[in-house]
Amino acid sequence: MMEVNPNHPLNKSLDQVLSPQYNSPFIKLLLKSMADAGCPVDNKKHFAVMRCNLPNQIRGAFDSVHNTIILCTDAFDNMTDRGRNTKLEQLLSHELVHAFDHCRAHVNFHTDPRHLMCTEIRAATLSGECMLRHNKFDMLFHKFKGYHKKCVEKGAMRSFMALYSDYSHQQAIELYNQVFQPCYNDTTPFDRIPLSRKQAHLAYKAYMTRNRYEID
């Protein structure tokens, strides 16, 4: 059973990571694009810090019914402040991609497995969780060019199977292969796949200046 956990240090981390001072290019771009799409995010209303008691070390989820990003304190116990903030930034970016997809395309997470697999591919691709700096160990087993796609596959499959547990691994990988290319190539609202923090900052700058040369 989920319980609100107002005293966990994750609440402080949430305030820090969402603050302008933290300067996350992923979160800034996603929050701005959500607002531009008509779905502004209210930091006080749209985030819930809870003890989730869920299996498989689930760190969080986007609740499309209540338009809320749930953050599970269970997955952030016994972390340093820096480690917690780093993991939280990745998680928030991941779940904000889901929220953005729900806003722009009304993704049906619970009844259309193709929709879920696609948004999981996009979230793993665009959230920064597959940046090289977070996956140096995996780089030892894959060529530089291929490690990112392998990381996306691993993350998308894990997230998909957490919700569609009745799918076999073979069924899930077949579905993944069917939708991978168009979903991986759809980098909206980014103008590129952010393979580094520098590229994420450039994507944010490009988004903020995209209308500079428009003529009324």
Buried (B, 14 or more C-beta within 10 A) or exposed (E): EEEEBEEBBBBEBBEBBBEEEBEBBBBBBBBBBBEEBEBEBEEEEBBBBBBBEBEEEBBBBBBBEEBBBBBBBBBBEEBEEEEBBBBBBBBBBBBBBBBBBBBBEEBEBEEEBEBBBBBBBBBBBBBBBBBBEBBEEBBEEBEEEEBBBBBBBBBBBBBBBBBBEEBEEEEBBEBBEEBBEEBBEBBBBBBEBBBEBEBBBBBBEEBEEEEEEEEE
